[in-house]
Amino acid sequence: MEFLFLGTSAGTPTRTRNVTGLALRPKNQRTWLLVDCGEGTQHQVLKTSLSLSTLSTICITHVHGDHCYGLPGVLASAGMGKRQAPLTVIAPKAIQQWFEMTRQLTDLYLSYPIEFVAVEDLLEPWITEHFVIRAYPLSHRVPCYAYQFTERAASTRRLDVAKLTEQQIPPAPYWRQLQQGDNPQLPDGRQLLADDYCLAPAATRQVVVAGDNDTPALLQAACAHAQLLIHEATYTAEISAKVGEFPQHSDAARVAKFAQAVELPNLILTHFSSRYAPEGHPSPSLDDLAAEARRDYHGQLFLARDFDQFELDTAGSVTRSARLPTTLSSPQQFD
């Protein structure tokens, strides 16, 4: 799995951070998913190699503007790009009502169909080409959800190419037969067994992407088998105490304690208050959030920046693979 952060700021954008947006896709695939679509998301997409024509699904966590105000622009631009393929939007019911009213009042024509799925009614997993998507309710000022993405198991066997090569077994037609589960016989009389030349299936990867949430423990079931949690950390605990309960956001310590308690191997924090300067700047900065989280969490910890790219590999480990420049003279590869 690959992740590209299109925005990591809470509430309002800053000079270095746009509001929330996260691209997710299987490695080496063109189709991708978008989790949340804050204002300016389509501008962020223009600075990457992502294309609105290959966007398959949009998941919106809740109705607050920093998570959805970019949706009409993204959908309209996709239409102006002559998109034809259907697009799925999983979101609170109010998002569809708001968009349909916007569409009517602004004379918006779309060249492709949209399937809106009310997340409140999503009792069964939603299955896409590459992922099984489940929604989990969170605790925020308005109804808000986390999305769990589980990759669909590969439908083909993986051959042990090294073993086949070492034993000088000709590729054609025997490799294809072994991959299909057949047990072919070689001209020299050797009987090949498919199970002897196929690798164990790769571990299924699973990630949880949370919307705004002041109670990380609500994600215990969602994270039971996940290798990665992406969660907001709007404040440090000190600032959270000063702000009070009304915003219903998490602080870095609260998320870190939960991630450690459920033994999550990887944690990425995002959705930072605009009061925090980038890492390396005087306090208050993201360094304060990182230090607070590291006191309680001992797995792999990252604080996301706009255009950071991450990969969750088959071993369940997360690496920060690259960061796109904020100004691009030519398209960059998301890989």
C-alpha positions in Angstrom: 0.0 0.0 0.0 1.1 3.5 -0.7 -0.1 6.7 0.9 0.4 10.3 -0.2 -0.6 13.1 2.2 -2.3 16.0 0.3 -3.0 18.0 3.5 -2.1 17.7 7.1 -3.5 20.9 8.8 -6.5 21.1 11.1 -9.2 23.6 10.6 -7.4 26.1 8.4 -4.5 25.8 6.0 -1.1 27.3 6.8 1.8 28.4 4.6 3.2 24.8 4.6 0.1 22.7 5.2 -3.2 22.4 3.4 -6.3 21.0 5.1 -7.0 17.3 5.2 -6.7 15.0 2.2 -5.0 11.5 1.9 -4.4 9.5 -1.3 -4.3 5.7 -0.9 -3.5 3.1 -3.5 -2.0 -0.4 -4.0 1.6 -0.2 -5.1 2.1 -0.1 -8.9 -1.6 0.6 -9.5 -3.1 3.6 -11.3 -6.4 3.6 -9.5 -6.5 5.4 -6.1 -8.8 6.3 -3.3 -9.1 9.6 -1.5 -9.9 10.0 2.2 -11.3 13.4 3.0 -11.3 16.3 0.6 -10.5 19.6 2.2 -10.6 22.9 0.3 -7.8 23.1 -2.2 -7.4 19.3 -2.6 -7.6 19.5 -6.4 -4.7 22.0 -6.3 -2.6 19.6 -4.3 -3.4 16.8 -6.7 -2.1 18.9 -9.6 1.4 18.9 -7.9 1.5 15.1 -8.1 1.1 12.4 -10.8 -2.3 11.5 -9.5 -5.1 11.9 -12.0 -8.8 12.6 -11.2 -9.6 10.2 -14.1 -8.3 7.2 -12.1 -9.8 8.2 -8.8 -12.2 5.3 -7.9 -13.5 6.1 -4.4 -13.8 9.1 -2.1 -14.3 8.5 1.7 -15.4 11.5 3.7 -15.1 11.1 7.5 -17.5 14.0 8.5 -19.2 17.2 7.5 -16.7 19.8 8.8 -15.4 22.0 6.0 -11.7 21.2 6.4 -12.6 17.6 5.4 -15.1 18.2 2.6 -15.1 21.7 1.2 -12.9 20.6 -1.7 -15.3 17.9 -2.9 -17.4 20.0 -5.4 -14.2 21.2 -7.0 -12.7 17.8 -7.4 -15.9 16.3 -8.8 -16.4 19.2 -11.2 -12.8 19.2 -12.4 -13.0 15.4 -13.0 -16.1 16.1 -15.2 -14.3 18.9 -17.1 -11.6 16.4 -17.8 -14.2 14.3 -19.6 -14.1 11.5 -17.1 -16.6 8.7 -18.0 -16.0 6.1 -15.3 -18.4 5.9 -12.3 -17.1 7.3 -9.0 -18.1 6.2 -5.5 -18.5 8.6 -2.6 -18.8 7.1 0.8 -19.8 9.9 3.2 -22.4 11.1 5.8 -25.9 11.6 4.2 -25.6 15.4 4.7 -22.6 15.4 2.3 -24.8 14.2 -0.6 -27.6 16.7 0.3 -25.0 19.5 0.3 -23.4 18.4 -2.9 -26.7 18.0 -4.8 -27.8 21.5 -3.7 -24.5 22.9 -4.8 -24.8 21.1 -8.1 -28.3 22.5 -8.7 -27.5 26.1 -7.7 -24.3 26.3 -9.7 -25.5 24.5 -12.8 -22.9 21.8 -12.5 -22.9 19.1 -15.1 -21.0 15.9 -14.6 -20.0 13.6 -17.5 -19.9 10.6 -15.2 -22.2 8.9 -12.7 -21.6 9.2 -8.9 -22.8 6.6 -6.5 -23.3 8.0 -3.0 -23.1 5.6 -0.2 -24.4 6.8 3.2 -21.7 5.8 5.7 -24.4 5.7 8.5 -26.0 2.8 6.7 -22.8 1.0 5.7 -23.5 -2.2 7.8 -21.6 -4.5 5.4 -18.1 -4.0 4.1 -17.8 -2.0 0.8 -15.7 -3.9 -1.6 -13.6 -2.2 -4.4 -11.3 -3.7 -6.9 -8.4 -3.7 -4.4 -9.8 -3.0 -0.9 -12.4 -4.1 1.6 -13.6 -0.9 3.3 -15.3 -0.8 6.7 -16.5 2.2 8.7 -16.3 2.7 12.5 -18.0 5.5 14.4 -15.9 8.0 16.4 -16.4 10.7 19.0 -16.6 14.2 17.7 -18.9 17.2 17.7 -20.7 15.8 14.7 -21.0 12.2 13.6 -17.6 11.1 12.4 -16.1 7.9 11.1 -12.8 6.0 10.7 -12.3 3.9 7.6 -10.5 0.6 7.7 -8.9 -0.5 4.4 -8.0 -4.2 4.0 -6.3 -5.3 0.8 -8.1 -8.0 -1.1 -6.1 -11.3 -1.2 -4.3 -11.9 -4.4 -6.2 -14.3 -6.7 -3.1 -16.0 -8.2 -0.4 -18.1 -6.6 3.1 -16.7 -6.2 5.8 -18.9 -7.7 9.1 -19.6 -6.1 11.1 -18.4 -9.1 14.4 -19.0 -7.4 13.6 -22.7 -6.7 12.3 -23.2 -10.3 15.4 -21.7 -11.8 17.7 -23.6 -9.6 16.1 -26.9 -10.6 16.1 -25.8 -14.2 12.4 -26.3 -14.7 11.5 -24.7 -18.1 9.1 -21.7 -17.8 6.8 -22.8 -20.6 4.4 -24.4 -20.1 5.2 -25.6 -16.6 5.3 -22.4 -14.6 1.9 -21.4 -15.8 0.5 -24.8 -14.9 2.0 -24.7 -11.5 0.6 -21.3 -10.8 -2.8 -22.5 -11.8 -2.5 -25.3 -9.2 -1.8 -28.2 -11.7 0.8 -30.9 -11.1 2.5 -31.3 -14.5 5.0 -34.0 -15.5 8.3 -33.1 -17.1 9.6 -35.0 -20.2 12.2 -36.7 -18.0 9.5 -38.2 -15.9 9.7 -35.9 -12.9 6.3 -35.1 -11.4 6.0 -31.5 -10.2 3.6 -30.6 -7.3 2.2 -27.1 -7.3 2.5 -26.8 -3.5 6.2 -27.4 -3.7 6.8 -24.5 -6.0 4.4 -21.9 -4.7 5.2 -19.4 -1.9 3.0 -18.8 1.1 0.5 -16.0 0.4 1.6 -12.6 1.4 0.2 -11.3 4.7 -2.9 -9.2 4.2 -2.2 -5.5 4.9 -4.7 -3.4 6.8 -4.7 0.3 7.7 -7.1 2.4 9.7 -7.6 6.1 8.8 -9.4 8.0 11.4 -11.4 11.2 11.2 -11.6 13.7 14.0 -11.9 11.8 17.3 -11.3 12.5 21.0 -11.5 8.9 22.0 -9.0 6.7 20.3 -10.1 3.6 22.3 -13.2 3.5 20.0 -10.8 2.1 17.4 -9.8 -1.0 19.4 -11.7 -3.4 17.2 -10.8 -1.7 14.0 -7.1 -1.8 14.9 -7.1 -5.4 16.1 -5.2 -6.7 13.0 -4.1 -3.4 11.5 -0.4 -2.7 10.8 -0.9 1.1 10.6 -3.1 3.7 12.2 -3.3 7.2 10.7 -4.9 9.5 13.3 -5.3 13.1 14.1 -3.2 14.7 16.8 -4.4 18.3 16.7 -2.8 19.4 19.9 -0.3 18.5 22.6 -1.9 17.4 25.9 -1.0 20.8 27.5 -2.8 22.8 24.8 -5.7 20.4 24.7 -6.3 21.0 28.4 -6.3 24.8 27.8 -8.6 24.6 24.8 -11.1 22.4 26.7 -13.4 19.6 25.6 -15.5 21.4 23.1 -13.4 20.8 19.9 -13.4 17.1 20.7 -10.0 16.4 19.2 -7.1 14.2 20.3 -3.7 15.2 21.5 -0.5 13.4 20.7 -0.2 11.7 24.1 -3.8 10.3 23.9 -3.2 8.7 20.5 0.2 7.4 21.4 -1.0 5.7 24.6 -3.8 4.0 22.7 -1.4 2.8 19.9 1.0 1.4 22.5 -1.8 -0.3 24.4 -3.0 -2.2 21.3 0.6 -2.9 20.1 0.2 -1.2 16.8 3.5 -1.5 14.9 3.1 1.8 13.0 1.5 5.2 13.8 1.3 8.3 11.6 0.0 11.5 13.2 -1.6 14.2 11.1 -4.3 17.0 11.3 -2.1 19.5 13.3 -3.4 22.8 14.7 -2.2 25.8 12.7 -0.4 27.1 15.9 2.3 24.5 15.4 5.2 25.5 13.1 7.0 22.9 11.0 9.6 20.6 12.6 12.9 22.3 13.3 11.3 25.6 14.3 11.1 27.1 17.8 8.2 25.9 20.0 5.3 25.6 19.5 6.2 23.3 16.6 5.6 19.7 15.4 8.7 18.7 17.4 6.6 19.2 20.5 3.9 16.8 19.2 6.6 14.2 18.2 8.3 14.4 21.6 5.0 13.9 23.4 4.0 10.9 21.3 7.4 9.2 21.7 7.1 9.3 25.5 4.2 6.8 25.3 4.6 5.0 21.9 7.5 2.8 21.1 6.6 1.6 17.6 7.4 3.3 14.3 6.2 6.9 14.6 5.8 9.5 11.9 4.4 13.0 11.7 3.0 13.5 8.3 3.9 16.5 6.2 2.1 17.7 3.0 3.3 15.6 0.0 5.0 13.0 2.2 4.8 9.5 0.6 4.7 6.3 2.7 4.6 2.7 1.9 3.3 -0.2 4.0 5.2 -3.3 2.8 4.2 -6.9 2.9 6.1 -7.4 6.1 3.9 -4.8 7.8 6.6 -2.1 8.1 6.1 1.5 7.1 8.7 3.6 5.4 8.6 7.3 4.4 9.7 6.8 0.8 9.9 10.4 -0.5 8.4 13.9 -0.2 7.3 15.7 -3.3 8.4 19.3 -3.8 5.6 21.8 -3.3 6.3 23.3 -6.7 6.7 21.0 -9.6 8.0 21.7 -13.1 7.0 18.3 -14.4 4.8 15.4 -13.1 6.3 13.3 -10.4 5.8 9.6 -9.9 3.8 8.4 -6.9 5.6 5.1 -6.4 
